[in-house]
Amino acid sequence: MSQHSYDVIVAGVGAMGSAACWHLAQRGLKVLGLERFDLGHAMGSSHGLTRIIRLAYFEGSHYVPIVRRAHELWAETGRQAGLKLLHVTGSLDLAPKGGGPVESSLQSCLDHGLTHEMLEGAEVMRRFPGFQLPAGHIGLWQPDGGFVASEKAIYAHVGLAQSRGADIRTNEPLLDWTPTAQGGVVVRTERGTYSAGRLVITSGGWIADAVPALAQRVNTVKQAIGWFTTRRPELFREGAFPVFILSVEEGNFYGFPLYEHPGFKLGGPHFGREPMDPREPDRTPSENQVARIRECLARYIPDAAGEPLTIKGCVYTVSPDEDFIIDTVPGVPQAVFASACSGHGFKFASAIGEILADLSTSGQSPFDLTPFSLSRFAA
């Protein structure tokens, strides 16, 4: 087999990898992107039309600077691609008062000066009558939140990367890779062997195959998303209804206003996810997961609790502490990776692509990546 040479190879052209291809290509580098499936496939974590972007972040205030940059980049990428990728609808975190999630989101707002408003449950229901909240629930309203058109975002990043000369090859998974004595890498697929000075690994649920150090650190799980018939669609249209995270006794759920699909989209329960092997081709969610989504709709969003129109499974990787892992491969500084985004990573993809490009070119990032280091587990 002949060997083709590149500056950087990106293994996995989903949310993070497509963004990395674009940020690397626009810097004038010769880029190869390898994707194991078709572009925009439904075997991973990025399908299903939409993903929430929230600036108020209950998972940790340290995420806010990165998600702010992602917010800017989604708008910028959409302008360059001629697509509307970022939809600003406002976002709501909804939970029992004193339960933790709303208070943590509030703290991230206070730490970073984010525009926000605290709402009692009655005021949430007055503004957004699609909700029927339990007594004692409160909300944090953040007007800059919204959603990203997830599949369009991947197409936009790939199209922009190709316009700068990137070579994107689909249905060509990475089989293995080795570092070279000269400080580069050699990558092998079923179709060929490629060399590069740098390697970026963003292969989602398959990442432990390429980064063995992650084998005992990440797990692959499946969660359900569904679109349901609405009785009063006017309550849930974009502009009338926000994106939201809802914590109730049935679990943690997330939802969107109507967008490109006639059904109301709800996903979850976030911590009701079920372990799976990503090599297993069946992505059908379990009956239990779908039942819990329908219970949530029936109790708390009853006008959107009609019959299901589309049900899908969503697969992603999780780390032990639910935080991302962004680092270099141990002992191989020319190989960087991003993984285990634990079901809350897509919103960051535009910025993480930029971070991976920075790490691949200068070895540094303007962001503090210490919370995302692989070494934190050893400590």
N, C-alpha and C positions, 0 to 999 in steps of 0.2 A: 504494500500500500504506500502511496506517496504521502508525504507529510507536508501539510500546509501550515504556514506560520502567521501568527497574529500577535498584536500587543497584549490583548486581554481576551480570555475566553470566559463566558458567562454560562454556567450550567444551571438551567432552569429559567424559562422565560415566562414566568407568571407575573404577579404583581411587583415583587421586588426586583426580579431579574430583568424584566422589560424596562423598568426605570433605570436600572444600572446600565443597560445597553445604551439607552439614550444619553445619559450623562457622560458616559465614556466616549461615545461616538462624537458628541458635539465638542469634545475637547481635542478632536483630531486624531484619536487613536483608532487603530485597526481592530475591530471587535468581531468576535464570533459568538453568537448566542445559540445554545443547543437546548431544544425542548423535547421532552420524551413523548409528548402527545401533540395533537393539533393545537394551533394557537387559539386561545379562548376556550379550552376544553372544560369539561365539568367533572374532572376526576380529582380536583384539588380544592382550593380555598377561595377562589376568586369569581366563580360564576354566580348567577342569580341576580343580575342587573344592578344591584346597589350595595353599597357598604356605608355605614355611618361614619361621619367624622365629627368628633366632639373636641372642643378645646378645653372645656372643664373636665378634668380627668381624675376620676376617683381611684384609678389604679396607681396613681402616684404623681405628685407634682413635678417630678423630674422628667416626665414625658412631655410636659407642656411646651418647652422651647422647640422640640422636634416636631410636634404636631402643628405648631404655628408655622414653621417653615414648610411643612407638607401642605398646609392650607394655601399658602402663597404659590407653591409649585403646581398644585392642581389647577388653579386658575390660569397660571402662566402656560402650562402645558396645553390646556384646552384652547387657549388663544392661538398658540402656535400650530396646533393640529386642526383648528377650525371646528372644534367640537365643544359642547358644553359638558364638562366633566364634573364641575363642582356646583351643587345645588344647595344654596343657603336657605334653610327652612326654619332655623332655630332648633334647639335640642332641649329635651327634658330628661333629667334624672328623677325618677319617682321611686320612693321607698318609705318605709315606716319612719316616723320621726325618731331620731336616736339610734336608728339601725345601722348607720355607718356610711352607706354609699353617698347619700346626699351631702352629708357633712364633709366627707373626703373631697367630693367635687367642689364644694364651697371653699375648702382650704386651698385647692389649686387655683381657684379664681382669685382669692386674696393674695396668694404668693406671687401671682404673675399679673395682677391688675386686669383681669378679664372682666368684661362687661357681663353682669349677671343679675338675676332677681330671684329671691326666695318666694315661693308661693305655697299657701295652704292648699290642701286638697280641694276644697270647695272652689277656690279661684282657678285651679287647673281645669276643673270640670266646667266652669263657666266659660272660660276661654276656648276650651276644646271639648265640646259636649260628647265627643265620641268616647271619652273615658268615663268609667264608673269605678271610682277608686274606693278602697276600703277606708273606714274611719281611721284617722291617725296618720294617713299618708301625707307627705309633703313633696314638693317639687323644687328643683333648681332649674331655672330657665336661663339658657345661654343663647343669645340671638345669633351668634356667629356659627352655630352648629348646623349640620345638614347632612348631605350624603354625596358620595362620589359614584358616578356611573362606572361600575367596576370593570365590566367587559370592554366598554369603550375606552377606558383608561389604558388597558393593556394594548389594545389596537393602536391607540394614539402614540404610546411610547415606542412601540415597535415601528410604526410608520415613520416617526421622526428619526429613529435610529437608522433605519434603512436609507432615509434621505441624506444622511451623513456618511453612508457607505458601509454600515454594519451588515454583516452576513448572518441572517437568521435562518436556522435550519430546524424544521419541525419533524416530529416522529423519529428523532435521533437522540436517544438517551445516552448520557455518559456511562460507559461501562467501568472504566477505572482511570486513574491518573497517577502520575509519579512526578516528584520534584527532580530537577536536573542539577548536576554539579555546578552549572553556570548560574544558578539562581532563578531558573524559569520552571516551566512545567511541560509535561507531555500528557495529552488527553487522548484516550482511545474510545471510539464508538464502533458500532457494527459496520459503519460506512467508511471509516478512515481514522487516521492518526493525525493529531494537530499539536503544534507547539505554540507556546506563548510565554511572555515574560511574567504575566500575572494570571491568576485564576480567581473568579468570583463564583461561589457556590450558593445557589438560592433555590434548591430543589425540593423545598417543602417537606412533605411526609417521607420522602426518600433520602433526606439529607444525611442520615446516619450511614448510608451506603458509601457516601463520599467523604464523610468526616467521622471516622470510627470513634473518636473521642466523645461523640454525642450519643453513642449507642445506649449508654446507661443513663443518659440525661434527658432524653425526650421520649414522648409517647405520642402515637397517632390516635386520634379519636374522631368520632362522627357525631354530627348534630343535625337536627332537622330544620328546614325552612319551608314555609308554605305560603301560598297565596289563596285567599278565601273570598267567597262571594260577599259583597257588602249590601246591606239593606238600604243604607243611606249614603251613597258614594260622595255626596256633596260634603259630608263631614270630614272626609279623608283625603280630599284633593290636595295636591301640592299648592301651598299658599294658605290653606285652611288648617293644616295639620302638620305637626313637627315630626322629626325623628325622635325616638325615645328609648330609654332603658327603664324597664319596670321590674322592681323587686317585690315579689309577693310570696305567699306561703307555698305556691306551686313551683317556685323557682325564679330565676332571672331570665327575662325575655327582652327582645329588642324588636322595634318595628319602624315602619316608614310610611310616609304618605303615598298615595297611588302614583305610580310612575311606569308608563309603557306597558303595563299589564293590568287587566281589569280587576284583578283581585288585590286584596289588602295583604301586605307581606308582614309576617311575624316569624321570628326565629327563636330557637332555644329548646329547652331550658339550658342556659349556658353551662351550668354545673351538672346537668343531667346527661352530659355527653357520654358516649359509649366507646370503649377501646376497639380498635380495628387494625388490620394489616392493610397498608395502602396498596399492596399488590393484589388484594381481593377486589375484583372488578365491580362487585355489586355495591352501589352507593345508596340503596334504598334505606331510608331511615326506619327505625323500629316503630312498631305500632304504639309502644309506650310513649315514645317521644312525640309522635303526632297527637296522641290523646291528650298529652299535657299541654300542647299548644292550643288545642281546641278548648280545653278547660279554661285556659287563661282568657281566650277570646270571649267565651260564653259569660264569664264572671265580670271581666273588667273592660271589654271592648265589644259589647253585645251586638252593636249594629254592624260589626264586621265579622260576625261569627257564623257566616253561612257555610255552604258546602265548599270543600276544597276544590280549587281549579287546577293547581299545580303543587306537587310535593316533591322536594328534592332533599338529598343528603349533602352535607358539606363536611369535608375532611380537613383537619388541620392538626398541627403538632403543638404539644404543650410542654413547658418546662416545669420543673418541680415547684418553682415559686411564682409561676405565671408571667414572669418577665421575659423579655426578648433575650436572645443570645446573639451578639454581634461581635465578631472577634477574628483573629487570624487562626489558622489551623495550627495546633501545637507543633512547634519545631519547624514550621514552614511559613515564614513571614510573607512569602509571595502569594499565598492563598488565603483569601478572606471569605467569610461566610455570614449569612444572616438567617436565623432560624427560630423555631419555637415561639412564634408570635402569639400563640395561646388564644387564638380566636379574637384578638383585638388589634391585629396588625395592619390590615389593608390600608386604613386611613393614613398610615405613616409611609406607605410604599414610595411615594414620590420623593420624600426626603431621605429614606433609607437608601434608595438608588443613588442619590447624590453622596451620601455618606460612604457607600461602598466604592464609588468612583474616587472619592478623596483618599480612602485608605489604600486603594490600588495604585494611586499615582504618587501621593506624598507620604503615605503612612500615618497621616494625622486627620483629625476631624475637628471642626469648631465646636462640636458638642461634647459634653462629658459622657463618655461611653462606659465609664466604670460600672454603673449598675447593670450593664448588659454583658460583662466579661464572662468568659467561660471559667476563669479562675475563681470566681466567687463560690462555686460549688465545692472546690477543694478546701477553701477557707472555712 
